[in-house]
Amino acid sequence: MRVSCLRKRSAYLLRRCIPIVTTVSFCVVSVSKAETIQRCTDANIQAVSMDDGWGLMDADGRILTGQRYCGGGEYSDGLVPFERCSGNSKKQFVYLDGIGDERLTVDALHVGSFSEGLAPVQAESGKWGYIDRSAHFRIPAMFETAEPFSEGSAAVKIDDEWQYIDGRGNVLFKLRFDNWKVMAAYGFEQGAALVILFDEKKNTYLKGVLDKSYHWLFDPTPNLAGGFRERLAPMWEASSGKLGFVDQSGHFAIPPQFSYFSEYPFQEGLAAVYKGLAAEQKAGFVDEVGQWALSPRFEEALHFCGGLAAVKESGKWGFVDAHGQFVILPQYDEADSFSGGIATVLKKDKAGALERMLINKNGKVLYRSSNPASIIRVN
């Protein structure tokens, strides 16, 4: 997910690139680099889309903002960005704190969430830079792309070259490789950073992982399926076509045995994975040593967040705890993972029309849209 873009109001994206098209503007998540990732936060607040605009909601359903906005971002570093609604061509964004008070205002084309005291902002020139919490550019707007800061550095693209910079804008490392074109780079997480490459000689895409010294943890490969999460990364085994999880040495810590994995694998010590052929494929959860914590008995499954995971059983979605017990019974036609104590779900009403609702971890409906929704699956 491109964190440096607000969620906009034209559609709502659920897992696996499923936009929910409605008669009113919902959230669209800007997806790039073939990665679909929804962040999990335990802050118990979330920027939410309502029929009359965006606001900040807590997990009890209280709206903390006195006005509505035209887009919302992720709560991070104590602040959440919103886009002001304006009939002017010039855009303006505000950052709110956890109780809904506006803390700073920025004139820009786009903004991202704060991390490590800095936020990526696209200036009116079209270039990206980083502002501090006083809304001043700490790092000038000169990048084509700017990722959020993580573990003391950020990946940026300038003059068609990817680099890692520090919080003062100093270049730490330039991504230059013979025969490989860098397509995208991610920030560090637990000392590892994912880089997507294109091998111009072999005409194929590769994924590699850098350590904090900017050396490859193991050779880039087309079989790597994603970055490291909780020190494990999904990897396909070429010979068997099965998926397992490798450690930072590139060795399989969990042997290849799975047919698929959720787009945000390890979270809270568990990963949602699938076993079996397509017609009989079932989803379950494994721990970090590959033992089944929840046996593969679900039709679909998403990652854990706040102790609950969305799973599909008998054609309906509900939410289970880490013991496999349903805390919220299967009843929804679509569901997204919890984040900030709030999840988006879709459910048919008595007339058969899909309703979009926001619920908390007790299953309480916090908000119900009055506009019908329809699902379009994009393969």
Secondary structure, DSSP 8 states (H G I E B T S, - for coil): --TTS-BBSS-EEETTTEEEEESS---B---BTTB-------SSEEEEEETTEEEEEETT--B--SS-BSEE---BTTBEEEE---SSSS-EEEEE-TTS-EEEEEESSEE---BTTBEEEE-TTS-EEEE-TTS-EEEEEEESEE---BTTBEEEEETTEEEEE-TTS-EEEE--BTTEEEEEEEEEETTEEEEEEEETTTTEEEEEEE-TTS-BSS--BTTB-S--BTTBEEEE-TTT--EEEE-TTS-EEEEEEESEEEEEEEETTEEEEEES-GGG-EEEEE-TTS-EEEEEEESEEEEEETTEEEEEETTEEEEE-TTS-EEEEEEESEE---BTTBEEEEEE-TTS-EEEEEE-TT--EEEE-SS-EEE----
